[in-house]
């Protein structure tokens, strides 16, 4: 594979760690940098799904199959919004701020 020359500025601490790791492994610092860049590029571009996928678990293995059923009636009910009081608080409006006396 063709190599292209580039310059990378590292902070002193990272450079010392890089040189130490290279010496321990019997490799050059350049080899470790190339390997790290290749691994990062693969990980960053090989992502098939957004990071948010899988962060929540409904506990229902058929949730996606039944999604329409969960949404039945959603948005059909008329509600008074914002409520006079935010439930569970003593704040008089829905965004948590106290109204100033008029």
N, C-alpha and C positions, 0 to 999 in steps of 0.2 A: 504494500500500500504506500502511495506517495505521501511523504511527510512535508508539512509546511512549517517553516520556522516562525515562531512568535515569541513575544516577551511577556512574562507575567510578573507582576510585582506582588510579593508576599510580605506579610508582616514578619518581623524577626523571629517571633516565637514559632509561627507555623513553619518557617524555613528550617529552624533548628530541628523541629519534630520530623519534617520531611527528610532531612539529611540523616537523622538517626535511624529512621525506619528503613531508608534505602541501604544504609550500612548493615543493619541487622539482617536484611533479606538478601544482601549481596547483589543489589540492583542499583541502577542509577536513579537519581531524583527525577530525571526526565521521564523514565519509564513509569514511575509511580504517578506522576502528574498525568501522563497520557492515559493510563489505566483509569484513574479517578474521573477524568473528563469523559471518557468513553462510557463508563458505568453510569455517570450522572445523565449523560445525553440519552442513553437507552431507557433509563428509568423515567425521565421527564417526557420523552416523546413516545414511549411505548405504552403510556397509560391509556387504556381503552375506555375507562369510565371516569366521571368526575370524582374527586376525592370525597364528596358528600355521600356517594352511594355506599350503603351499608352501615352508616353511623347510627341508625335507629333500627329497632326490632319491634315489630308490632306484636310478636308472639303468635301470630296467626300465619301458618305456612301457606295459606290460600288467600292472603290479603290482596295481592295484585289481581287475582282472578275475580274477586268479589268486590272490587273497588266501586263499581256502579251502585251496588246495593248500599254501601256505606254513605254514598252521597245522595240517596233518595230523600227528597224534601229539602235539601240544602238550598237556602236562599229563597224559599217560597214563603216563609213565615215573616210577617211584618213585625219588626221589633222597634222599640223606642231607643234610639241611639243618638247621642250617648246617654247612658243611664243617669238618673239624678245623682246617685252616689256610686262610687266605685266599690263594688262588693268587697267586704272584708277590711275596709279602711274607714277612716273618719273624714276622708277628703270629699268635698262636695261636688267635684266634677270628675269626668271619666279619665282625665289625663294626670290625675294626682296632684293638681295644684289647687290651693285654696283660692276661692273667689274673693276678690277684694270687696269690702262693703261699699255700697253705692252711696 
